[in-house]
Amino acid sequence: MSKSLIKKCINSLYKIYNRVKLSILGVHYGSGLCIHGHICIDKKNNARVELGDNVYISSGRHMNPLSRNIEASFRIEENAVLEIGNNVGLSSVVLWCHEHIKIGNNVNIGGNTILLDSDCHSLNYLDRRDIYIDLQNKSNSPIEIGNDVLIGMNCMILKGVMIGDKSIIGAGSVVTRDIPSDCVAAGNPAVVIKHIN
Protein backbone atom coordinates (compact mmCIF):
# COMPACT_ATOMS: atom_id res chain seq x y z
CA MET A 1 0.00 0.00 0.00
CA SER A 2 1.41 3.39 -0.99
CA LYS A 3 2.14 6.14 1.52
CA SER A 4 -0.34 8.47 -0.18
CA LEU A 5 -3.15 5.89 0.00
CA ILE A 6 -2.50 5.34 3.72
CA LYS A 7 -2.62 9.11 4.27
CA LYS A 8 -5.96 9.35 2.42
CA CYS A 9 -7.42 6.51 4.51
CA ILE A 10 -6.30 8.14 7.77
CA ASN A 11 -7.72 11.52 6.66
CA SER A 12 -11.07 9.87 5.85
CA LEU A 13 -11.19 8.25 9.29
CA TYR A 14 -10.40 11.56 10.99
CA LYS A 15 -13.14 13.32 9.00
CA ILE A 16 -15.72 10.80 10.24
CA TYR A 17 -14.36 10.83 13.81
CA ASN A 18 -14.35 14.64 14.04
CA ARG A 19 -17.89 14.99 12.65
CA VAL A 20 -19.20 12.44 15.16
CA LYS A 21 -17.34 14.19 17.97
CA LEU A 22 -18.76 17.60 16.99
CA SER A 23 -22.28 16.19 16.81
CA ILE A 24 -21.97 14.59 20.26
CA LEU A 25 -20.75 17.92 21.68
CA GLY A 26 -23.68 19.77 20.10
CA VAL A 27 -21.53 21.82 17.73
CA HIS A 28 -23.51 23.19 14.76
CA TYR A 29 -21.65 23.09 11.46
CA GLY A 30 -22.52 23.79 7.85
CA SER A 31 -21.80 21.88 4.68
CA GLY A 32 -18.30 21.23 3.40
CA LEU A 33 -16.63 20.97 6.82
CA CYS A 34 -13.11 19.53 6.45
CA ILE A 35 -10.89 18.72 9.44
CA HIS A 36 -7.53 17.09 8.80
CA GLY A 37 -6.13 15.45 11.92
CA HIS A 38 -7.41 15.23 15.48
CA ILE A 39 -8.89 18.43 16.90
CA CYS A 40 -9.05 18.99 20.68
CA ILE A 41 -12.42 20.48 21.66
CA ASP A 42 -13.46 21.22 25.24
CA LYS A 43 -16.99 22.68 25.27
CA LYS A 44 -18.35 23.56 28.71
CA ASN A 45 -21.98 23.74 29.91
CA ASN A 46 -24.29 26.05 27.96
CA ALA A 47 -21.49 27.01 25.57
CA ARG A 48 -22.40 27.46 21.91
CA VAL A 49 -20.26 26.71 18.88
CA GLU A 50 -21.31 27.44 15.29
CA LEU A 51 -19.19 26.69 12.23
CA GLY A 52 -20.31 27.97 8.84
CA ASP A 53 -20.05 26.33 5.43
CA ASN A 54 -16.71 25.21 3.98
CA VAL A 55 -14.69 25.54 7.18
CA TYR A 56 -11.25 23.94 6.84
CA ILE A 57 -9.15 23.06 9.89
CA SER A 58 -5.72 21.46 9.68
CA SER A 59 -4.60 19.97 12.96
CA GLY A 60 -1.22 18.33 13.36
CA ARG A 61 -0.15 15.39 11.22
CA HIS A 62 2.27 17.70 9.36
CA MET A 63 -0.61 18.97 7.18
CA ASN A 64 0.87 22.47 7.27
CA PRO A 65 4.67 22.57 7.61
CA LEU A 66 4.43 25.99 9.33
CA SER A 67 2.41 24.38 12.13
CA ARG A 68 4.79 21.46 12.51
CA ASN A 69 2.78 18.73 14.26
CA ILE A 70 0.73 20.84 16.68
CA GLU A 71 -2.96 19.98 17.08
CA ALA A 72 -5.70 22.60 16.90
CA SER A 73 -7.36 23.29 20.24
CA PHE A 74 -10.77 24.88 20.91
CA ARG A 75 -11.91 25.55 24.46
CA ILE A 76 -15.26 27.22 25.02
CA GLU A 77 -16.03 28.09 28.63
CA GLU A 78 -19.47 28.04 30.28
CA ASN A 79 -22.03 30.27 28.53
CA ALA A 80 -19.43 31.40 25.97
CA VAL A 81 -20.08 31.64 22.22
CA LEU A 82 -17.69 30.76 19.39
CA GLU A 83 -18.86 31.70 15.88
CA ILE A 84 -16.88 30.88 12.75
CA GLY A 85 -18.23 32.07 9.39
CA ASN A 86 -18.17 30.57 5.89
CA ASN A 87 -15.04 29.72 3.89
CA VAL A 88 -12.68 29.97 6.86
CA GLY A 89 -9.29 28.25 7.01
CA LEU A 90 -7.54 27.55 10.33
CA SER A 91 -4.13 25.89 10.75
CA SER A 92 -3.36 24.40 14.18
CA VAL A 93 -4.94 27.38 15.98
CA VAL A 94 -5.85 27.80 19.63
CA LEU A 95 -9.26 29.39 20.23
CA TRP A 96 -9.90 29.87 23.96
CA CYS A 97 -13.29 31.49 24.32
CA HIS A 98 -14.39 32.78 27.74
CA GLU A 99 -17.14 35.10 26.47
CA HIS A 100 -17.43 35.54 22.69
CA ILE A 101 -15.15 35.05 19.69
CA LYS A 102 -16.59 35.80 16.27
CA ILE A 103 -14.70 35.09 13.03
CA GLY A 104 -16.23 36.44 9.82
CA ASN A 105 -16.40 34.96 6.31
CA ASN A 106 -13.47 34.23 3.99
CA VAL A 107 -10.90 34.44 6.80
CA ASN A 108 -7.54 32.62 6.88
CA ILE A 109 -5.69 32.19 10.16
CA GLY A 110 -2.07 30.99 10.03
CA GLY A 111 -0.37 28.21 11.93
CA ASN A 112 0.01 28.37 15.72
CA THR A 113 -2.09 31.53 16.08
CA ILE A 114 -3.90 32.05 19.40
CA LEU A 115 -7.18 33.90 19.93
CA LEU A 116 -7.87 34.55 23.63
CA ASP A 117 -10.72 36.76 24.84
CA SER A 118 -9.67 36.80 28.51
CA ASP A 119 -6.77 37.61 30.82
CA CYS A 120 -7.40 34.12 32.32
CA HIS A 121 -6.28 35.48 35.70
CA SER A 122 -7.07 38.46 37.89
CA LEU A 123 -4.67 41.36 37.57
CA ASN A 124 -4.77 41.76 41.36
CA TYR A 125 -1.96 39.76 42.99
CA LEU A 126 -4.06 39.13 46.12
CA ASP A 127 -6.81 37.51 44.00
CA ARG A 128 -4.23 35.23 42.38
CA ARG A 129 -3.35 33.72 45.75
CA ASP A 130 -6.70 31.87 45.72
CA ILE A 131 -7.57 30.02 42.50
CA TYR A 132 -11.32 30.49 42.90
CA ILE A 133 -11.14 34.23 43.61
CA ASP A 134 -8.60 34.52 40.80
CA LEU A 135 -10.96 32.96 38.25
CA GLN A 136 -13.95 34.99 39.47
CA ASN A 137 -12.06 38.25 38.94
CA LYS A 138 -10.47 37.63 35.55
CA SER A 139 -11.38 40.11 32.82
CA ASN A 140 -13.05 38.99 29.57
CA SER A 141 -13.85 41.01 26.45
CA PRO A 142 -15.08 39.70 23.05
CA ILE A 143 -12.94 39.33 19.93
CA GLU A 144 -14.35 40.02 16.47
CA ILE A 145 -12.53 39.25 13.23
CA GLY A 146 -14.13 40.85 10.15
CA ASN A 147 -14.61 39.37 6.69
CA ASP A 148 -11.73 38.62 4.27
CA VAL A 149 -9.09 38.98 6.99
CA LEU A 150 -5.69 37.26 6.72
CA ILE A 151 -3.81 36.54 9.95
CA GLY A 152 -0.22 35.31 9.59
CA MET A 153 1.36 32.47 11.54
CA ASN A 154 2.34 32.67 15.23
CA CYS A 155 0.08 35.64 16.03
CA MET A 156 -1.75 36.38 19.27
CA ILE A 157 -5.13 38.13 19.13
CA LEU A 158 -5.98 39.26 22.66
CA LYS A 159 -9.19 40.20 24.44
CA GLY A 160 -11.35 43.10 23.30
CA VAL A 161 -9.83 43.28 19.81
CA MET A 162 -11.79 43.95 16.64
CA ILE A 163 -10.03 43.47 13.28
CA GLY A 164 -11.77 45.21 10.39
CA ASP A 165 -12.68 43.69 7.02
CA LYS A 166 -9.94 42.88 4.49
CA SER A 167 -7.08 43.64 6.87
CA ILE A 168 -3.85 41.64 7.10
CA ILE A 169 -2.01 40.85 10.33
CA GLY A 170 1.69 40.14 9.83
CA ALA A 171 3.28 36.94 11.13
CA GLY A 172 4.34 36.96 14.77
CA SER A 173 2.16 39.93 15.70
CA VAL A 174 0.54 40.48 19.10
CA VAL A 175 -2.74 42.34 18.57
CA THR A 176 -3.79 44.20 21.71
CA ARG A 177 -6.11 46.87 20.23
CA ASP A 178 -8.52 47.33 17.34
CA ILE A 179 -7.21 47.23 13.79
CA PRO A 180 -9.27 49.16 11.18
CA SER A 181 -10.45 47.76 7.85
CA ASP A 182 -8.27 47.71 4.73
CA CYS A 183 -4.83 47.85 6.29
CA VAL A 184 -1.72 45.85 7.12
CA ALA A 185 -0.73 45.69 10.78
CA ALA A 186 2.26 44.01 12.38
CA GLY A 187 4.51 44.02 15.42
CA ASN A 188 4.32 43.61 19.19
CA PRO A 189 2.07 45.36 19.91
CA ALA A 190 0.66 45.37 16.37
CA VAL A 191 0.36 48.77 14.69
CA VAL A 192 -0.91 49.79 11.27
CA ILE A 193 2.01 49.95 8.84
CA LYS A 194 0.15 50.33 5.56
CA HIS A 195 -3.33 51.12 4.24
CA ILE A 196 -4.75 49.04 1.39
CA ASN A 197 -6.71 50.90 -1.29
C-alpha beads as a LAMMPS data file, in Angstrom:
LAMMPS data file: protein, C-alpha beads

197 atoms
196 bonds

1 atom types
1 bond types

-500.0 500.0 xlo xhi
-500.0 500.0 ylo yhi
-500.0 500.0 zlo zhi

Masses

1 110.0

Atoms # bond

1 1 1 0.000 0.000 0.000
2 1 1 1.408 3.385 -0.986
3 1 1 2.135 6.143 1.521
4 1 1 -0.345 8.473 -0.184
5 1 1 -3.154 5.887 -0.005
6 1 1 -2.497 5.335 3.716
7 1 1 -2.622 9.107 4.267
8 1 1 -5.961 9.353 2.421
9 1 1 -7.423 6.508 4.512
10 1 1 -6.297 8.142 7.767
11 1 1 -7.719 11.515 6.657
12 1 1 -11.066 9.872 5.850
13 1 1 -11.191 8.250 9.292
14 1 1 -10.396 11.564 10.994
15 1 1 -13.138 13.323 8.997
16 1 1 -15.718 10.804 10.242
17 1 1 -14.364 10.829 13.807
18 1 1 -14.354 14.644 14.037
19 1 1 -17.894 14.993 12.652
20 1 1 -19.204 12.438 15.158
21 1 1 -17.337 14.190 17.970
22 1 1 -18.757 17.597 16.991
23 1 1 -22.284 16.185 16.808
24 1 1 -21.972 14.594 20.263
25 1 1 -20.748 17.920 21.679
26 1 1 -23.678 19.773 20.100
27 1 1 -21.527 21.819 17.727
28 1 1 -23.513 23.186 14.764
29 1 1 -21.653 23.085 11.463
30 1 1 -22.518 23.793 7.854
31 1 1 -21.796 21.884 4.675
32 1 1 -18.297 21.229 3.401
33 1 1 -16.626 20.972 6.824
34 1 1 -13.111 19.527 6.452
35 1 1 -10.889 18.720 9.443
36 1 1 -7.534 17.088 8.800
37 1 1 -6.127 15.454 11.919
38 1 1 -7.405 15.233 15.481
39 1 1 -8.886 18.431 16.903
40 1 1 -9.045 18.994 20.677
41 1 1 -12.419 20.477 21.664
42 1 1 -13.463 21.221 25.235
43 1 1 -16.994 22.677 25.272
44 1 1 -18.349 23.556 28.709
45 1 1 -21.983 23.737 29.908
46 1 1 -24.294 26.051 27.960
47 1 1 -21.494 27.008 25.571
48 1 1 -22.402 27.461 21.915
49 1 1 -20.255 26.714 18.879
50 1 1 -21.313 27.438 15.291
51 1 1 -19.187 26.689 12.231
52 1 1 -20.311 27.974 8.836
53 1 1 -20.048 26.329 5.425
54 1 1 -16.713 25.214 3.982
55 1 1 -14.691 25.545 7.183
56 1 1 -11.246 23.943 6.836
57 1 1 -9.150 23.061 9.890
58 1 1 -5.718 21.459 9.678
59 1 1 -4.604 19.966 12.957
60 1 1 -1.216 18.331 13.363
61 1 1 -0.153 15.388 11.220
62 1 1 2.271 17.698 9.355
63 1 1 -0.609 18.972 7.182
64 1 1 0.868 22.472 7.270
65 1 1 4.672 22.573 7.608
66 1 1 4.432 25.989 9.331
67 1 1 2.409 24.382 12.129
68 1 1 4.791 21.462 12.512
69 1 1 2.783 18.730 14.264
70 1 1 0.732 20.840 16.679
71 1 1 -2.958 19.982 17.080
72 1 1 -5.696 22.604 16.900
73 1 1 -7.362 23.294 20.238
74 1 1 -10.767 24.879 20.906
75 1 1 -11.911 25.552 24.462
76 1 1 -15.258 27.217 25.022
77 1 1 -16.025 28.088 28.631
78 1 1 -19.472 28.040 30.280
79 1 1 -22.030 30.272 28.532
80 1 1 -19.429 31.405 25.965
81 1 1 -20.081 31.636 22.218
82 1 1 -17.688 30.755 19.389
83 1 1 -18.857 31.699 15.881
84 1 1 -16.885 30.881 12.745
85 1 1 -18.232 32.071 9.386
86 1 1 -18.174 30.572 5.890
87 1 1 -15.041 29.718 3.888
88 1 1 -12.680 29.973 6.859
89 1 1 -9.288 28.248 7.011
90 1 1 -7.543 27.549 10.326
91 1 1 -4.131 25.891 10.752
92 1 1 -3.364 24.404 14.183
93 1 1 -4.938 27.375 15.979
94 1 1 -5.846 27.799 19.634
95 1 1 -9.260 29.388 20.226
96 1 1 -9.896 29.866 23.964
97 1 1 -13.294 31.493 24.319
98 1 1 -14.386 32.778 27.739
99 1 1 -17.139 35.104 26.474
100 1 1 -17.429 35.538 22.688
101 1 1 -15.151 35.053 19.692
102 1 1 -16.587 35.800 16.272
103 1 1 -14.698 35.091 13.028
104 1 1 -16.232 36.437 9.819
105 1 1 -16.405 34.957 6.314
106 1 1 -13.467 34.230 3.993
107 1 1 -10.899 34.437 6.798
108 1 1 -7.538 32.618 6.878
109 1 1 -5.693 32.191 10.164
110 1 1 -2.073 30.994 10.032
111 1 1 -0.367 28.209 11.932
112 1 1 0.009 28.370 15.723
113 1 1 -2.086 31.530 16.079
114 1 1 -3.901 32.050 19.396
115 1 1 -7.180 33.903 19.934
116 1 1 -7.872 34.549 23.627
117 1 1 -10.721 36.758 24.845
118 1 1 -9.672 36.796 28.510
119 1 1 -6.768 37.609 30.818
120 1 1 -7.399 34.119 32.319
121 1 1 -6.282 35.477 35.705
122 1 1 -7.072 38.457 37.893
123 1 1 -4.666 41.358 37.567
124 1 1 -4.768 41.758 41.357
125 1 1 -1.965 39.764 42.986
126 1 1 -4.063 39.130 46.120
127 1 1 -6.813 37.509 44.005
128 1 1 -4.234 35.234 42.381
129 1 1 -3.353 33.717 45.754
130 1 1 -6.704 31.866 45.716
131 1 1 -7.566 30.022 42.503
132 1 1 -11.324 30.490 42.904
133 1 1 -11.136 34.226 43.611
134 1 1 -8.596 34.523 40.804
135 1 1 -10.956 32.961 38.251
136 1 1 -13.950 34.994 39.470
137 1 1 -12.060 38.254 38.945
138 1 1 -10.475 37.630 35.553
139 1 1 -11.378 40.108 32.824
140 1 1 -13.049 38.993 29.573
141 1 1 -13.847 41.007 26.445
142 1 1 -15.078 39.700 23.048
143 1 1 -12.942 39.334 19.928
144 1 1 -14.352 40.020 16.471
145 1 1 -12.528 39.245 13.225
146 1 1 -14.129 40.851 10.152
147 1 1 -14.612 39.372 6.685
148 1 1 -11.733 38.622 4.275
149 1 1 -9.086 38.978 6.991
150 1 1 -5.693 37.264 6.716
151 1 1 -3.808 36.539 9.947
152 1 1 -0.224 35.308 9.586
153 1 1 1.364 32.470 11.537
154 1 1 2.338 32.668 15.226
155 1 1 0.083 35.643 16.030
156 1 1 -1.749 36.378 19.270
157 1 1 -5.126 38.131 19.133
158 1 1 -5.985 39.261 22.656
159 1 1 -9.193 40.198 24.437
160 1 1 -11.345 43.099 23.298
161 1 1 -9.834 43.283 19.807
162 1 1 -11.787 43.949 16.637
163 1 1 -10.033 43.473 13.281
164 1 1 -11.771 45.214 10.389
165 1 1 -12.680 43.690 7.016
166 1 1 -9.937 42.884 4.489
167 1 1 -7.077 43.636 6.869
168 1 1 -3.849 41.639 7.099
169 1 1 -2.008 40.850 10.328
170 1 1 1.694 40.141 9.831
171 1 1 3.282 36.941 11.127
172 1 1 4.336 36.957 14.772
173 1 1 2.158 39.934 15.703
174 1 1 0.539 40.485 19.098
175 1 1 -2.738 42.344 18.572
176 1 1 -3.791 44.202 21.711
177 1 1 -6.107 46.872 20.232
178 1 1 -8.524 47.334 17.340
179 1 1 -7.207 47.233 13.786
180 1 1 -9.273 49.157 11.182
181 1 1 -10.446 47.761 7.852
182 1 1 -8.273 47.709 4.726
183 1 1 -4.833 47.851 6.286
184 1 1 -1.718 45.846 7.115
185 1 1 -0.734 45.693 10.782
186 1 1 2.263 44.009 12.378
187 1 1 4.514 44.022 15.416
188 1 1 4.323 43.614 19.189
189 1 1 2.069 45.364 19.908
190 1 1 0.660 45.374 16.372
191 1 1 0.363 48.768 14.695
192 1 1 -0.907 49.786 11.272
193 1 1 2.007 49.946 8.837
194 1 1 0.146 50.327 5.563
195 1 1 -3.325 51.121 4.239
196 1 1 -4.750 49.041 1.394
197 1 1 -6.710 50.897 -1.294

Bonds

1 1 1 2
2 1 2 3
3 1 3 4
4 1 4 5
5 1 5 6
6 1 6 7
7 1 7 8
8 1 8 9
9 1 9 10
10 1 10 11
11 1 11 12
12 1 12 13
13 1 13 14
14 1 14 15
15 1 15 16
16 1 16 17
17 1 17 18
18 1 18 19
19 1 19 20
20 1 20 21
21 1 21 22
22 1 22 23
23 1 23 24
24 1 24 25
25 1 25 26
26 1 26 27
27 1 27 28
28 1 28 29
29 1 29 30
30 1 30 31
31 1 31 32
32 1 32 33
33 1 33 34
34 1 34 35
35 1 35 36
36 1 36 37
37 1 37 38
38 1 38 39
39 1 39 40
40 1 40 41
41 1 41 42
42 1 42 43
43 1 43 44
44 1 44 45
45 1 45 46
46 1 46 47
47 1 47 48
48 1 48 49
49 1 49 50
50 1 50 51
51 1 51 52
52 1 52 53
53 1 53 54
54 1 54 55
55 1 55 56
56 1 56 57
57 1 57 58
58 1 58 59
59 1 59 60
60 1 60 61
61 1 61 62
62 1 62 63
63 1 63 64
64 1 64 65
65 1 65 66
66 1 66 67
67 1 67 68
68 1 68 69
69 1 69 70
70 1 70 71
71 1 71 72
72 1 72 73
73 1 73 74
74 1 74 75
75 1 75 76
76 1 76 77
77 1 77 78
78 1 78 79
79 1 79 80
80 1 80 81
81 1 81 82
82 1 82 83
83 1 83 84
84 1 84 85
85 1 85 86
86 1 86 87
87 1 87 88
88 1 88 89
89 1 89 90
90 1 90 91
91 1 91 92
92 1 92 93
93 1 93 94
94 1 94 95
95 1 95 96
96 1 96 97
97 1 97 98
98 1 98 99
99 1 99 100
100 1 100 101
101 1 101 102
102 1 102 103
103 1 103 104
104 1 104 105
105 1 105 106
106 1 106 107
107 1 107 108
108 1 108 109
109 1 109 110
110 1 110 111
111 1 111 112
112 1 112 113
113 1 113 114
114 1 114 115
115 1 115 116
116 1 116 117
117 1 117 118
118 1 118 119
119 1 119 120
120 1 120 121
121 1 121 122
122 1 122 123
123 1 123 124
124 1 124 125
125 1 125 126
126 1 126 127
127 1 127 128
128 1 128 129
129 1 129 130
130 1 130 131
131 1 131 132
132 1 132 133
133 1 133 134
134 1 134 135
135 1 135 136
136 1 136 137
137 1 137 138
138 1 138 139
139 1 139 140
140 1 140 141
141 1 141 142
142 1 142 143
143 1 143 144
144 1 144 145
145 1 145 146
146 1 146 147
147 1 147 148
148 1 148 149
149 1 149 150
150 1 150 151
151 1 151 152
152 1 152 153
153 1 153 154
154 1 154 155
155 1 155 156
156 1 156 157
157 1 157 158
158 1 158 159
159 1 159 160
160 1 160 161
161 1 161 162
162 1 162 163
163 1 163 164
164 1 164 165
165 1 165 166
166 1 166 167
167 1 167 168
168 1 168 169
169 1 169 170
170 1 170 171
171 1 171 172
172 1 172 173
173 1 173 174
174 1 174 175
175 1 175 176
176 1 176 177
177 1 177 178
178 1 178 179
179 1 179 180
180 1 180 181
181 1 181 182
182 1 182 183
183 1 183 184
184 1 184 185
185 1 185 186
186 1 186 187
187 1 187 188
188 1 188 189
189 1 189 190
190 1 190 191
191 1 191 192
192 1 192 193
193 1 193 194
194 1 194 195
195 1 195 196
196 1 196 197
